[in-house]
Amino acid sequence: MPGDQDLTRVIDSPLAWAERRLIGVLVRRLPAAVTPDVLTAAGVLGALVTFVGYAACAYADAFIWIASLGLVLHWFGDSLDGSLARHRRIERPRYGFYLDQNIDVLGNLLIAGGLAASPYIRWESAAVCLIGYHMLSIYALVRAVVEREFHLTVLNSGPTEVRLLIILMNVFIAVFGAPQWEVAGLIFTWADVLVSAFGIGMVVTFVLLLVRHAPRLRAADDAERAHRNLRRL
């Protein structure tokens, strides 16, 4: 299983350059008491705040701003923990990779659970979105094992872009509301349609990437085997 230092990290989103500069500024200014593990815990706290904020929207729409604040805190902890370790040269490659990927699962579950607990999005829509996101995450992890490249973005988008899209959705809900309509006895909102479409899009993307990339790996393995056979002659 790869450790963080063993992998080539690939980030090709439009926001990558600006995000890396911001992270570089932040990690240089964090006090010594703030450790990578503290930041990891902050990320989990942010996901929990997001869950509580969305759930509280059942009582007042204004709590959606708390949910957005939780997403910012989640980005802060999730994006800076590994960067801080590398900046201070205190990496624990296997521990860091293991903890980061597993904590991400918990954070994603809390955020999706918050969407489902809100009055704006059905649990089925949130579940489809979570499934699609985790399918792409598994794709990235399997590719990291096979190719030693850890693609933190897929189709020029990664966790940061997803958080920004959710925050943008929250802003639209806060400003314009999320009126409900009934279809076949089920209650929907425009946010339901958006989240469901996003989840289905990720599932389709997973299938397309699988179909596109598997033949390349097969051809590479066949070429390597042919080369080994030639050397034996």
Number of C-alpha atoms within 10 A of each C-alpha: 12 17 16 20 14 14 16 13 15 12 18 16 17 11 14 17 11 10 14 15 10 11 16 15 11 14 18 11 9 11 8 7 7 12 18 22 17 13 22 24 17 20 27 24 19 28 32 24 23 31 26 23 26 33 21 20 20 15 11 11 17 15 19 24 18 19 29 25 18 27 27 20 22 29 21 18 23 25 20 23 24 23 18 23 18 17 14 13 9 12 18 15 18 15 11 20 18 15 13 18 12 11 17 19 13 14 22 17 19 21 27 25 22 26 28 21 21 22 20 24 25 21 18 13 24 24 19 21 23 22 17 21 23 19 17 21 22 12 17 19 20 14 15 21 14 13 12 17 18 21 21 19 20 20 10 14 16 20 17 21 16 13 17 15 12 18 20 13 16 21 15 13 18 15 9 9 15 18 12 15 11 9 8 5 7 9 14 19 17 16 22 22 14 15 23 22 15 20 21 18 15 22 19 14 17 22 13 11 14 12 11 11 11 11 11 11 13 11 11 12 12 12 12 12 12 11 11 11 10 9 8 6 5
